[in-house]
Amino acid sequence: YFLNDFQSLNKNAHNILFFPHSYKKAYQLEETDNANVVARAEVLERINRGNNSIIVSYPQALFEKVITKKQFAKTILEIKKGTEYSIDFINELLIEYQFEKVDFVYEPGQFAVRGGIVDVFSYSNDQPYRVEFFGDEVDTIRTFDPVNQLSIAQHVRMTVVPNIQTQVSTQKRATFLEFLPNDTTLWVRDILFTQGILDT
């Protein structure tokens, strides 16, 4: 309800984000909901970029620890138009980040390399990116529709975020509140109720 209210009252709806928990069922940690994992990664990436945002969440999502801000900054891959990168380096890095190499990307966590074109479906984006190289230089960066392969928008930079949940299991973890900037304003509907759920 809060999320819907904020979206209808605010012209900048793209700055209003939802931070869910990542599991389909409580206490079944191996069953993650891919859409929720993507939503969580998008929120962390937006915070890391320093963009002003409104984030709506709830106790079960806040309870789940995340990767630390320092580790997150080390884990992401940023690609800018006009900069030189080795396709082999990007290929190796994505495999190290546990992305799956496929012929055509259709879900987060996949990438494809065809000549001087690299398609990457980041965990922090709703659409995959297509990076076209001219030699080693990034010529164009576009988001595209994985169903019909048509371009959606041009970009000057892109950020590739791996699956934060798999990263969390092997690295130091922090609470979501620790990930937020120090000047964040928090609004809590019922702090005792929230604290009770967190304690449980």
C-alpha positions, 0 to 999 in steps of 0.5 A, spaced: 500 500 500 505 504 501 509 503 495 502 504 491 501 510 494 508 513 493 508 511 486 501 515 485 503 521 488 510 522 485 512 524 478 519 520 479 516 513 480 523 510 477 526 513 484 521 509 488 523 502 489 521 496 493 526 491 497 523 484 498 525 478 501 528 473 497 525 466 499 519 463 496 517 460 503 520 462 510 526 458 512 527 454 506 533 458 504 534 454 497 528 456 494 529 463 492 524 467 488 528 470 482 524 476 481 525 478 488 533 477 488 533 482 482 529 487 486 534 486 492 540 487 487 537 493 483 536 497 490 543 495 492 546 498 486 541 504 486 544 506 493 551 504 491 550 509 485 548 514 490 541 516 487 536 519 491 531 514 492 524 512 496 525 505 498 519 501 501 520 494 505 518 490 511 521 486 517 522 479 513 526 483 508 530 487 513 532 481 517 535 478 511 543 480 511 546 483 505 553 483 502 557 489 505 557 496 501 565 495 500 564 488 497 558 490 493 563 496 490 568 490 488 563 485 485 560 490 480 562 491 473 561 497 470 562 498 463 562 505 459 561 507 452 568 509 449 572 505 454 576 499 452 575 492 455 578 486 453 572 481 451 576 475 454 576 479 460 569 480 461 567 473 459 572 470 464 569 475 469 562 473 468 564 466 469 567 468 475 561 471 478 557 465 476 553 468 470 551 462 465 554 462 458 548 461 453 546 462 446 541 467 447 540 471 454 532 470 457 533 471 464 538 474 470 544 471 471 546 469 463 550 472 458 552 471 451 558 472 446 557 473 439 563 476 435 564 483 437 557 483 441 556 481 448 549 480 451 549 481 459 542 480 463 544 483 470 541 482 476 540 489 477 536 490 471 529 488 468 532 488 461 538 485 458 544 489 456 547 489 449 554 491 448 557 492 441 565 493 440 569 496 435 575 492 436 576 493 444 572 499 444 565 499 447 561 502 441 554 502 443 550 500 450 543 498 449 537 495 453 533 490 449 527 485 449 530 478 450 523 476 446 524 479 440 531 482 440 529 489 439 533 495 442 529 499 448 534 504 449 541 507 448 546 508 454 552 511 456 554 506 461 551 500 464 553 496 471 553 488 471 551 486 478 552 478 480 547 474 484 547 478 491 545 472 494 550 467 492 555 472 494 552 473 501 553 466 503 561 466 502 562 473 504 562 478 510 554 480 511 551 486 514 544 488 515 540 492 510 540 498 514 548 498 515 548 499 507 544 505 507 548 512 507 548 515 514 544 521 512 538 516 510 531 518 513 527 512 516 520 512 517 517 506 521 510 505 521 510 501 528 517 500 531 515 495 536 511 491 531 517 491 527 522 489 532 518 483 534 518 480 528 525 481 527 526 478 534 522 472 532 
